[in-house]
Amino acid sequence: MKKRIIIFLIFLLLFFLVSSLIVIDGDEVNCFGFSYNIARGLIPYKDFNMVMGPLYSLIMTPLIKLIGNYYIVFKLEHCVIYSLIFTFIYEKFNIKTLFIFFIFCARDTLFGYNSFVLILFLAILLLHDSKVKSKNIIIGILIGIIIMTKQNIGFCLLIVYLLINRHKIKECFSVFISVIPVIIYLIINNTVKEYIDFCYLGLGSFFDNLYIDLNSIVGYLIFFVPFVYMILKRKKNDPEILYILAFQSISIPIFDEQHIFAGAVPIVYYILLKNNNYIIDYYIKSFTTVFFVIFIGVSLKGSKLMIENNFLKYQLVNKNVPNYLKKYSNYIDNNSNYRIYLFMENAYLLKIYRNEPIDFYDMIDKGNMGSNEKYYVEKMEKDCSNKKCMFILDSYFYNDKYYQGMEIFKDSVEKNNEFLEVLPSGDKVYINKK
């Protein structure tokens, strides 16, 4: 036990130190924002929108509610969970654990629901290869947590789990141990219908976000090719391979660095565990180390430590962010007589920086408005028919074809309102009344 505690503390320190060298990412801000909203008394799917299940956000909420709007609290929560799992990984891999640590950390979004699901999946792989008596039941519980966090990955893993345990009724029902409490939460808050709408019925629009980053795919293939080689060389079925292949659904529909490299982590785990070829072993260790060093180096370049503001205090951000937030905050204060709609990638960042409440219009990414996106456009138009409204449209609407913001909102603003000005950031401002 003493050795485990020491290993845990070492990994806790490592995760905290490495995360302190990584610039805070927009997806991390959004994930923090969901728990921030719940801590403020808002109800998912009723007061704000998201396309993931509520369980992860609920788990991260209590400390934020207790301590306040501090991102560092959110970071520490993740570091504790990660360190706990990596303590057990170390018992199986010893020093090789460092290479799993390297590839785990070499991603823009170190804290968020994708990383939370990833660490739970590593726990599943650990359990599957262990001698724990009730391991299949525990795996079922973990898959249930994943289903109620990121449903597409959860259901892919569930198919493999049911296939492996098809003759074990108790194991099959263990998934509901995690699912039922969340369903009760949704029933109590009268949001079952909304949950289904946002997380399932609206997925058709979510697939409009299809994006393929060829550079990231090339990097991913560095690990996937030896994995395929090992699969072809194996002479017996290995359920872990099915689990790992199912987990690759984490990339759909956005094949970028943060998604596909999350899929690479269990691949590296499997290769380091099962491989007995010295060349492949050296190859994997070399590339994980190189990727990690390059990633940290790129992250540190052009970054700045935030000292002021409770939310971002002691966090590393891009060097232009402090000035950007101050100027935008002043602009919002100077136009406080308007109901301001921030149709921007940084809407959550600005709102949380200002300790303000968040609503449905602060995240208008494709697929994030459920099955009836027009309803929210029409509601906005109706609300602004008798009040002064200001709309700030992200410059990405005009110069990034992969921007996830819904054009339906931009079109409504441009059609029904007057253009006011272009801000130094390149964002365009419209108003309905002078």
C-alpha positions in Angstrom: 0.0 0.0 0.0 2.8 2.4 0.9 4.4 1.8 -2.5 1.1 2.5 -4.3 0.7 5.8 -2.4 4.2 6.9 -3.5 3.6 5.9 -7.1 0.2 7.7 -7.0 1.8 10.9 -5.7 4.5 10.8 -8.3 2.0 10.5 -11.1 -0.2 13.2 -9.5 2.9 15.5 -9.5 3.8 14.5 -13.1 0.2 15.1 -14.4 0.0 18.5 -12.7 3.4 19.7 -13.9 2.8 18.6 -17.5 -0.7 20.1 -17.6 0.8 23.3 -16.3 3.0 23.4 -19.4 0.1 22.9 -21.8 -2.0 25.9 -23.1 -5.6 25.7 -22.0 -7.8 24.5 -24.9 -11.2 25.7 -26.1 -12.8 22.2 -25.6 -11.4 22.1 -22.1 -13.1 25.4 -21.4 -16.4 24.1 -22.7 -16.2 20.9 -20.6 -15.4 23.0 -17.6 -18.3 25.2 -18.5 -20.8 22.4 -18.4 -19.9 21.7 -14.7 -19.7 25.4 -14.1 -23.3 25.7 -15.3 -24.6 22.9 -13.1 -22.7 24.3 -10.1 -24.6 27.6 -10.7 -27.9 25.7 -10.6 -28.5 25.3 -14.3 -30.0 22.0 -15.6 -28.5 20.3 -18.7 -30.7 20.2 -21.8 -33.2 22.6 -20.1 -31.0 25.7 -19.4 -28.0 25.0 -21.6 -27.1 22.6 -24.4 -24.6 19.8 -24.9 -24.4 16.7 -27.0 -22.9 14.4 -24.4 -24.5 12.6 -21.4 -24.5 14.5 -18.1 -22.6 12.0 -15.9 -19.1 13.3 -16.4 -20.2 16.9 -15.8 -22.1 15.9 -12.7 -19.0 14.1 -11.3 -16.9 17.2 -11.8 -19.4 19.6 -10.4 -19.3 19.2 -6.5 -15.8 20.7 -6.0 -16.5 23.6 -8.4 -19.7 24.3 -6.5 -17.8 24.1 -3.2 -14.6 26.1 -4.1 -15.8 28.3 -6.9 -15.1 29.2 -10.5 -11.5 28.1 -10.7 -10.2 26.0 -13.6 -7.3 24.8 -11.4 -9.9 22.8 -9.3 -11.2 21.1 -12.5 -7.6 20.3 -13.4 -6.8 18.8 -10.0 -9.9 16.6 -10.2 -8.7 15.1 -13.5 -5.1 14.7 -12.3 -6.3 12.6 -9.2 -8.4 10.3 -11.4 -5.6 9.9 -14.0 -3.0 9.2 -11.3 -5.2 6.6 -9.7 -5.5 4.6 -12.9 -1.8 5.1 -13.9 -0.8 3.8 -10.5 -2.3 0.4 -11.4 -0.9 0.7 -15.0 2.5 1.0 -13.4 2.1 -2.2 -11.5 1.7 -4.0 -14.9 4.2 -2.0 -17.0 6.8 -0.6 -14.6 9.0 2.0 -16.4 7.1 1.4 -19.7 4.2 3.3 -18.1 6.1 6.5 -19.0 5.6 5.9 -22.7 1.8 5.5 -22.2 2.0 8.7 -20.1 3.8 10.5 -22.9 1.2 9.7 -25.6 -1.7 10.3 -23.1 -0.4 13.8 -22.5 0.5 14.7 -26.1 -2.9 16.1 -26.9 -4.4 19.6 -26.9 -7.3 18.6 -24.7 -5.9 16.9 -21.7 -8.9 17.6 -19.5 -12.4 16.9 -20.8 -15.0 14.2 -21.5 -12.8 12.5 -24.2 -9.9 12.2 -21.8 -12.2 11.0 -19.0 -13.6 8.3 -21.3 -10.1 7.4 -22.3 -8.9 6.9 -18.8 -11.9 4.7 -18.0 -11.1 2.7 -21.1 -7.6 2.1 -19.9 -9.1 0.9 -16.7 -11.3 -1.5 -18.7 -8.2 -2.9 -20.5 -6.4 -3.3 -17.1 -9.4 -5.2 -15.6 -9.8 -7.4 -18.6 -6.3 -8.6 -18.3 -6.4 -9.0 -14.5 -7.4 -11.7 -12.0 -10.0 -9.6 -10.2 -13.0 -11.8 -9.4 -15.8 -9.4 -10.4 -13.9 -7.8 -13.2 -16.6 -8.3 -15.8 -19.2 -6.6 -13.6 -16.8 -3.7 -12.9 -16.2 -3.4 -16.7 -19.9 -3.3 -17.2 -20.3 -0.5 -14.7 -17.5 1.5 -16.4 -19.1 1.0 -19.8 -22.3 2.3 -18.3 -20.5 5.4 -17.2 -19.0 5.9 -20.7 -22.5 5.5 -22.2 -23.8 8.2 -20.0 -20.9 10.4 -20.9 -20.2 9.9 -24.6 -22.8 7.6 -26.0 -21.3 6.7 -29.4 -18.1 5.2 -27.8 -20.2 3.7 -25.0 -22.5 1.8 -27.3 -19.6 0.6 -29.5 -17.9 -0.8 -26.4 -21.2 -2.3 -25.2 -21.6 -4.3 -28.4 -18.2 -5.9 -27.7 -19.0 -6.4 -24.0 -22.3 -8.1 -24.8 -20.6 -10.3 -27.4 -18.0 -11.5 -24.9 -20.5 -11.9 -22.0 -23.5 -13.1 -24.1 -24.1 -16.1 -21.8 -23.7 -14.1 -18.5 -26.9 -12.4 -17.5 -25.5 -10.8 -14.3 -22.7 -9.2 -16.2 -24.9 -7.9 -19.0 -27.2 -6.1 -16.5 -24.2 -4.6 -14.6 -24.2 -1.8 -17.2 -27.5 -0.5 -15.8 -25.8 0.2 -12.4 -24.3 3.4 -13.9 -27.2 4.2 -16.3 -30.2 4.0 -13.9 -29.0 6.8 -11.5 -28.5 9.2 -14.5 -31.9 8.3 -15.9 -33.4 9.1 -12.4 -31.6 12.4 -12.5 -33.1 13.2 -15.9 -36.6 12.2 -14.7 -36.3 14.3 -11.6 -35.4 17.3 -13.7 -38.0 16.5 -16.4 -35.4 16.4 -19.1 -35.6 12.9 -20.5 -37.1 14.1 -23.7 -34.6 16.9 -24.1 -31.7 14.5 -23.4 -32.8 12.2 -26.2 -33.3 15.1 -28.5 -29.9 16.7 -28.0 -27.8 13.5 -27.6 -29.5 11.3 -30.2 -32.0 12.9 -32.5 -29.8 15.9 -33.3 -26.8 13.7 -34.3 -27.7 14.0 -38.0 -26.5 17.6 -37.9 -23.5 16.7 -35.7 -22.1 14.7 -38.6 -22.0 17.9 -40.6 -18.9 18.6 -38.5 -16.9 16.1 -40.5 -13.3 17.2 -40.5 -10.1 15.3 -41.5 -6.7 16.5 -40.5 -4.3 14.6 -42.7 -1.2 15.5 -40.6 -2.8 14.0 -37.5 -3.8 10.9 -39.4 -0.2 10.4 -40.6 0.9 10.6 -37.0 -1.8 8.2 -35.9 -0.7 5.7 -38.5 2.7 5.5 -36.9 1.1 3.6 -34.1 -1.8 2.0 -35.9 0.4 0.2 -38.5 2.4 -1.9 -36.0 -0.9 -2.6 -34.2 -2.4 -4.1 -37.3 0.9 -6.1 -37.8 0.4 -7.5 -34.3 -3.2 -8.4 -35.0 -2.3 -10.3 -38.2 0.5 -12.1 -36.4 -1.7 -13.4 -33.5 -3.0 -16.9 -33.8 -5.9 -16.7 -31.3 -8.8 -14.3 -30.8 -8.1 -11.5 -28.4 -11.1 -9.6 -27.0 -8.9 -6.6 -26.1 -8.4 -6.0 -29.8 -12.2 -5.8 -30.4 -12.4 -3.3 -27.5 -9.6 -1.1 -28.9 -11.1 -1.1 -32.4 -14.5 -0.2 -30.9 -12.8 2.7 -29.0 -11.6 4.2 -32.3 -15.1 5.5 -32.7 -13.9 8.4 -30.5 -12.7 10.1 -33.8 -16.1 10.2 -35.5 -16.8 12.7 -37.1 -13.8 14.9 -36.3 -10.5 13.3 -37.2 -8.2 15.7 -35.6 -5.2 15.5 -33.2 -7.2 15.4 -30.0 -9.6 12.7 -31.1 -7.5 10.3 -33.1 -4.6 10.5 -30.7 -6.9 9.6 -27.9 -7.5 6.5 -30.0 -3.8 5.9 -30.3 -3.3 5.7 -26.5 -4.9 2.2 -26.0 -3.0 1.1 -29.2 0.3 2.0 -27.6 -0.9 0.4 -24.3 -1.6 -2.9 -26.2 1.6 -2.9 -28.2 3.8 -2.3 -25.1 1.9 -5.1 -23.3 1.7 -7.8 -25.9 4.6 -7.1 -28.2 7.8 -9.3 -28.0 9.6 -7.8 -30.9 12.5 -5.6 -29.9 12.4 -3.4 -33.0 8.7 -2.6 -32.6 9.2 -1.9 -28.8 12.0 0.5 -29.6 10.0 2.1 -32.4 7.0 2.8 -30.2 9.0 4.1 -27.3 11.0 6.5 -29.6 7.9 7.9 -31.3 5.9 8.4 -28.1 8.8 10.3 -26.6 9.3 12.4 -29.7 5.6 13.3 -30.0 5.6 14.3 -26.3 8.6 16.5 -26.5 7.5 18.2 -29.7 4.0 18.8 -28.2 5.3 20.4 -25.0 7.7 22.6 -27.0 5.0 23.8 -29.4 2.6 24.5 -26.4 5.2 26.6 -24.6 5.9 28.7 -27.6 3.9 31.9 -27.6 2.2 31.2 -24.3 1.6 33.3 -21.2 0.7 32.6 -17.5 -2.5 34.2 -16.4 -2.2 35.8 -12.9 -5.5 37.8 -12.7 -9.0 36.5 -12.9 -10.3 33.7 -10.6 -11.2 31.3 -13.5 -7.9 31.3 -15.4 -5.6 32.1 -12.5 -2.2 30.3 -12.9 -3.2 28.8 -16.2 -1.1 28.9 -19.3 -2.9 30.6 -22.2 -1.9 31.9 -25.7 -0.1 35.2 -25.2 -2.8 37.2 -26.9 -5.6 35.8 -24.7 -5.3 38.2 -21.7 -5.5 41.3 -23.8 -8.3 39.7 -25.9 -10.4 38.9 -22.9 -9.9 42.4 -21.4 -10.9 44.2 -24.5 -13.9 42.0 -25.2 -15.0 42.3 -21.6 -14.8 46.2 -21.8 -16.7 46.1 -25.1 -19.5 44.0 -23.6 -19.6 46.4 -20.5 -19.9 49.4 -22.8 -22.9 47.9 -24.6 -24.7 46.6 -21.5 -27.9 48.1 -22.7 -28.1 45.4 -25.4 -29.0 41.7 -25.0 -25.7 40.4 -26.5 -25.5 37.2 -28.5 -21.9 35.8 -28.7 -22.0 33.6 -31.8 -18.3 32.8 -31.3 -15.9 30.0 -30.7 -14.9 31.7 -27.4 -18.4 32.4 -26.1 -17.9 30.0 -23.1 -14.5 31.4 -22.4 -15.8 35.0 -22.3 -18.8 34.2 -20.2 -16.9 32.1 -17.6 -14.1 34.7 -17.5 -16.8 37.3 -16.6 -18.5 34.9 -14.1 -21.7 35.2 -16.1 -24.5 32.6 -16.7 -24.5 30.6 -20.0 -27.5 29.7 -22.2 -28.3 27.8 -25.4 -27.0 30.6 -27.6 -23.4 30.3 -26.3 -22.8 27.1 -28.2 -24.3 27.1 -31.6 -22.0 24.4 -33.1 -23.6 22.1 -35.6 -25.5 19.2 -33.9 -25.6 21.0 -30.6 -29.2 22.3 -30.9 -31.1 19.0 -31.1 -33.4 18.0 -33.9 -35.1 21.4 -34.3 -32.5 24.1 -34.8 -34.9 26.5 -36.4 -36.8 26.7 -33.1 -33.9 28.5 -31.4 -33.5 30.9 -34.4 -37.2 31.8 -34.4 -37.1 32.2 -30.6 -34.2 34.6 -30.9 -35.9 36.6 -33.6 -39.0 36.8 -31.5 -37.2 37.9 -28.4 -35.3 40.6 -30.3 -38.5 42.0 -31.9 -39.2 44.0 -28.8 -35.7 44.6 -27.2 -32.3 45.9 -28.2 -30.1 43.1 -29.3 -26.5 42.9 -30.4 -24.9 40.0 -32.3 -21.2 39.3 -32.5 -20.4 36.9 -35.4 -17.1 35.0 -35.2 -14.6 35.8 -38.0 -14.4 32.1 -38.5 -17.8 32.2 -40.1 -16.2 34.0 -43.0 -12.7 32.5 -43.3 -12.8 28.9 -42.0 -14.8 26.4 -44.0 -14.5 23.9 -41.1 -15.9 26.2 -38.5 -18.6 24.4 -36.6 -20.9 27.4 -36.0 -24.3 26.9 -37.6 -24.9 29.1 -40.7 -28.6 29.3 -39.9 -27.8 31.7 -37.1 -25.4 33.8 -39.1 -27.9 34.1 -42.0 -30.7 35.2 -39.6 -28.5 37.9 -38.1 -27.4 39.2 -41.4 -30.8 39.2 -42.9 -32.8 40.8 -40.0 -30.3 43.2 -38.4 -28.0 46.2 -39.3 -24.3 45.8 -39.6 -22.5 48.0 -37.1 -18.7 47.4 -37.2 -15.8 45.0 -37.5 -13.9 44.5 -34.3 -10.1 44.3 -34.1 -10.4 40.5 -33.7 -12.1 40.4 -37.1 -15.5 39.5 -35.7 -18.5 41.3 -37.1 -21.1 43.2 -35.0 -24.8 43.6 -35.9 -27.6 45.4 -34.0 -31.4 45.4 -34.4 -32.0 48.9 -33.1 -29.8 52.0 -32.9 
